[in-house]
Every structure is written in C-alpha cells, then in structure tokens.
Amino acid sequence: MEKKARNFRDYPVWKDAVLLSTQIYKLTNDMPWFEKKGICDQLQRAVVSIASNIAADAV
C-alpha cells in the first residue's frame, strides 16, 4: 500500500497554528529589548514548532 501525502494546509488545526504564530510574533514584537533574548525567542520557536509538527505528521 502506497502512503499518500496529505495537504496539511487544508487542516483547520494547521491554520489555527499559523494564526497563533502570527499573534505571538505581534505580541513579542512589542516587548522590551531585554525580554527578546529570553522569553520572546522561546515563545517564537515553540509556536513555529506547533505548525511544523502538524505539517510533518501529514506526510
């Protein structure tokens, strides 16, 4: 049986994850510079990871 890749862009959960990423980037953009190297970087990496993991699981 051949495994067919699915289009993850059609998944509502992937769309929600991308929206969350956009919101987090906007939120962290307004934080002070000294926060950007700590919590902001970690939040941004985590939120991008959500959408990436959904996409990777769709293959």
Sequence and secondary structure as in RCSB ss.txt:
>XXXX:A:sequence
MEKKARNFRDYPVWKDAVLLSTQIYKLTNDMPWFEKKGICDQLQRAVVSIASNIAADAV
>XXXX:A:secstr
       GGG HHHHHHHHHHHHHHHHHHTS HHHIIIIIHHHHHHHHHHHHHHHHHT 
